[in-house]
Amino acid sequence: RRNSYYYSLIFRQYKALIPAGSTILEIGCGTGVLLGVLEPKFATGIDYSKKMIERAREKYSTFEFHHGDIQSFETDRQYDR
């Protein structure tokens, strides 16, 4: 809310690049708001902040969130974006 104009511009740009229904991996996902805006078919978010991941899991229970460093993240899933 604090910088709502800025974030609305960012979200619009990402929505123009990433179609709804995509499978998305976001590194540094914070609270998962961008993933929620993008309306993915499936989403995975990774963040180093445990508190951010806890908030993301509360807000977006259908997405997959991981706490940790991207260097130790492993998956067999294929992502569109």
C-alpha positions, -999 to +999 in steps of 0.1 A: +000+000+000+028+023+008+041+024-028+010+012-045+015+032-077+050+017-081+038-018-075+009-015-098+033-006-126+056-035-118+027-059-116+013-047-150+047-052-166+050-088-153+014-096-163+022-084-198+052-108-200+039-138-181+005-152-192-020-165-165-018-202-162+020-204-164+042-225-141+064-200-123+095-201-101+102-169-082+135-164-065+133-139-037+096-141-035+090-123-002+054-127+008+044-141-026+023-111-037+038-111-073+030-148-077-006-141-066-010-113-091+003-135-119-024-162-115-001-191-122-012-227-128+015-237-103+040-215-085+071-221-064+086-193-043+120-192-026+132-167-001+159-165+025+137-148+051+118-174+072+092-147+082+085-138+046+079-175+037+056-179+067+035-150+055+035-163+019+023-197+030-005-181+050-017-159+020-012-184-008-017-219+005-020-234-030+015-223-040+048-241-029+072-220-008+107-228+004+128-211+030+165-211+021+193-203-003+187-208-040+221-226-043+207-255-022+173-257-039+167-287-061+136-297-081+126-320-110+097-297-119+098-278-152+089-241-151+076-218-179+090-187-164 
